[in-house]
Amino acid sequence: MAKGLKKECLDSVSQVIGRQLTAKEGEDIVLNIKSKVLDIRKTEPNLTKDQYVAKAAALVAQDMQRQANRMKVNAQRQVIALASMQNYTTAMRDKGLSANAAAKRFLDKVHKHAVGVSKEYASELVDTLQAACPKFFGMIENDDAVAGILAEISGVDTKNADYKKAAQAWIQCTENMRERYNRAGGDIRSREDWIMPQTHNQGKVLNAARILAEKTPKSFARRTAARAKAATQVFKKHDFAANRDAWVDWVFELLDKTQYLDDNLEQMNDLEIKNVLREAYLSITENGDQHQNVADAKPSGRAKAKSEQRQEHRTIHFKDYKARIEYNRMFGQDPSIFGTMLSHVSAMSRDITLLEEMGPSPTTTFNTLRRSTEILNNQSNNVEGKKVTTADFMLNAMWKNLNGSRGIQNETLAAIAQGARNLQVAGKLGGAFLTSMSDIATYFHMCHVNHMPFAQSAMYLAKSLNPADKSDVAFAAQAGVIGDVFNSAANRFVTDNMSQGVTSKLADATMRASLLSQWTDGTRRGAAFTAMTFYTNARKYDWNTCDGWLRERLENFGLDETFWNVIQKAPAEKFGDAEFVTKNSILNISDADLATLGISRYALEKYASDYLAFVFDDAHMASLQPDLYTQAISNLGLARGTIAGEAWQCFFLFKSFPTAMLTRHFQRSGDLYRYKKRTDGKMMAAASLVDYYAPLLIGSTMIALVTNMFKDVLNGQDIQDPFTTDNIARAFTSGGGAGFAGDIFVSALGDYKYGHPNIYNAFGPVFSSMLDAYTIYDKYKDDRDIGANVLRFAKSNIPMVNLWYTKQLLNHAVFNQLQEMMNPGYHRRMERKSMRMRGTGYWWQPTSAMPGRLPRVAKSKDRWEIMK
């Protein structure tokens, strides 16, 4: 590490600048000079030391002047961001929202804009995604492709045109993000040797000796032996020195030694470089507090502004792309190179949005938002006649999810809990594709509410779901309409990031194999096409004469007349017989039109992402995606790796869909109600709620009714009487968004599973599975159906086994036979139970190789026929 400037030098520089520099700033100056010297040497290798220092110092002085100017501009940006936030929340309160609701709406609006930014840049990586496409449903990363792409990014010619194209896409995308981040007030320096983000898994680094012993051996036998030995040492005393030295020695071999200069600008020797690595080890494992004195501890004060958070100097300089791959897979936060790159795009998209929407210091904007909300609530006490409490807990939870500050306290506990949830997804969502048929109802409901033509909506849905025609996929991707690369389907039911580890790959593979991913992406693509066509046709009207509800939604999204003027000037793209305004249309607006609009070309990037955000807001209504409200409710803003945080997320597993159904539709129907109340009066406003919810509930329930019949047939059972109260309630809770009611009332009061009431299912599948296992163990002494229940329990938790289209084939061929062998008469007892509870028998007897008859609809008079 740099020693920093001597005190006399620090004082001299401080006099020049006009303020006293801190020791940390002095250290940064030294590091900057070293970095500049390394850059200068590439083009001027024969200068003297004094000449290098002089040139480097001049460049550093320019940087410091630029930084000073940037800080002044950022102060202005922050004032504008605070005013924009206040104007938005005031407008929302004027429309009838409470101070609490307006504050939460502002954060939700920022989150939705972040979706648009991420889609814009993800669409630029289509070539990279295709070249590095994971094999076998995403379970195996294409190592050759990833290595080839990184080689091309590093400047190594692989002679592979696909790798070159993918690498260029990554370089262009990350450079565009860097420049946009800087234009919004950030400061990320350009580095020629930057390939991909460098991350560290603190838990792995802390246990480096064991990690290296497990993974370094080349042969499978030696790795297995090393893992077995390491397993016996897990509970031994932690040896700091051994782990530090193992990490330092291993990383040392991966470094480019020429990048390390001492304070005399001479190349460091091996011992000095290892000392630098030892300091880096302490910084990683102690979160940068390695030199802090507890006696001098003070409150941390305000956090570093978001615009300053990506300025850190790099300490580890790898010698080539292979070394980067090796380190990332051994000690990176995500062993997947592909996953690390996509996580970088997601994180940069979030930070760009925060800077653009909330200023260079988003935390200051949030604190101002929270305080102003508190003031308004206090001032309303006399009006309401009671104390109005500020929704601090919910606001804080939403903020932590928005800016990514939840953090991880215990990585081991977080990994275990995440793995348990992933296995539940893999084992229990094999049939979720059938449940997702309710998307048909929500799709057409979104179109109906937004006045989009039914025939056109149906055409785009059919086209997007047609597996024989992929032309729409390619056009949509280039237009910015791209599905989530990881977990697009699972995110409907969970809000965790499942992009790491074997269990996450199993969960994602199950989603793809069940066709849920294809269905989800196809439905959203169809909704996006429908929305883009609608907006393209609507732009022939100016701001004051366009559809009033469309203008209301744009204003609630934080968009104004200038945005609409941009849409009107954008040249449409043709696909088939239709025209679409896309993000490319906006980016391709002519210079003449830009002059007329009075905006810069750089401003178009934000308008393009705003447009995508607005389009995807509709797409995520058509096929529900958890919004910021749902994310906050599902984790309460609690840190990962805490008992409370992980327990709550386990409880909330599979409850994201019904929660999003409530939060998204309550928000949209409330907006419609307030709009109708202002424009058409209270009577029409009340009627609008009936018009909103009646088609949604009836449509989703009817589709679920048909879907449940199909499920019954697939399960080998007769179809339950569709006109019974139980069956209608079952359809409502499975397709009508009342998932919590289904957990608590319908399943809870109807059946017993493994000997305990199904009401425990309301606590989530993780807890329910643990209770199932305990109940089976506790009843072992009774020896009643123990073998069959063990097999049933195991089967329900094995990935890829419960796919909706193969489940019964495997059951009849293997599992049912084994259950009957273990406990003769088991299926007969289950059939009697089904007749007693549902009034249905089996058209395909569980132990028969072939069906005995055709399915039939259960009727009251036939209910006990099989019991005779």
Order of alpha helices (4+ residues) and beta strands (2+ residues): alpha-alpha-alpha-alpha-alpha-alpha-alpha-alpha-alpha-alpha-alpha-alpha-alpha-alpha-alpha-alpha-alpha-alpha-alpha-alpha-alpha-alpha-alpha-alpha-alpha-alpha-beta-beta-alpha-alpha-alpha-alpha-alpha-alpha-alpha-alpha-alpha-beta-beta-alpha-alpha-alpha-alpha-alpha
